[in-house]
Amino acid sequence: MAATFAKSYLLRDVATVLLDCALRPEECFRLRWDELRDGSLHIRFGKTENARRSIPMTQRVAAQHDRRKTVAESEWIFPAPTATGRIEKSTLKK
C-alpha cells in the first residue's frame, strides 16, 4: 500500500520539487537521498560550476520527502523501472 502511494503521487511530487525549488528537470530526476541534508537539496551535477549548488527546501517539499522516505526502496528519490533506476524524460511520456 505504501509503495503504491509513492508511485501514484510520483508526478505530483516531481512537479512540486520543480516549482518550489526551481530545479531543472534533469536535476530533479537525478536526486538521491544522500543529497538531502540540512534542509537543502544539494545539486552535485551540472553543465557549469554554478549549476552545482544547495537549494533550500520549502516546507511542502520537506514534508513530501519525509513521506517518500518512509517507503523508499531505492537510492533515488524518484525511482522508476528504467535502465538507470530513476525517473527520466521518457518515463514521463509513458
C-alpha positions, 0 to 999 in steps of 0.5 A: 500500500505504501509503495503504491502511494509513492508511485501514484503521487510520483508526478505530483511530487516531481512537479512540486520539487520543480516549482518550489525549488526551481530545479531543472528537470534533469536535476530533479530526476537525478536526486538521491537521498544522500543529497538531502541534508540540512534542509537543502537539496544539494545539486552535485551535477551540472553543465557549469560550476554554478549549476552545482549548488544547495537549494533550500527546501520549502516546507511542502517539499520537506514534508513530501520527502519525509513521506517518500522516505518512509517507503523508499526502496531505492537510492533515488528519490524518484525511482522508476523501472528504467535502465538507470533506476530513476525517473527520466524524460521518457518515463514521463511520456509513458 
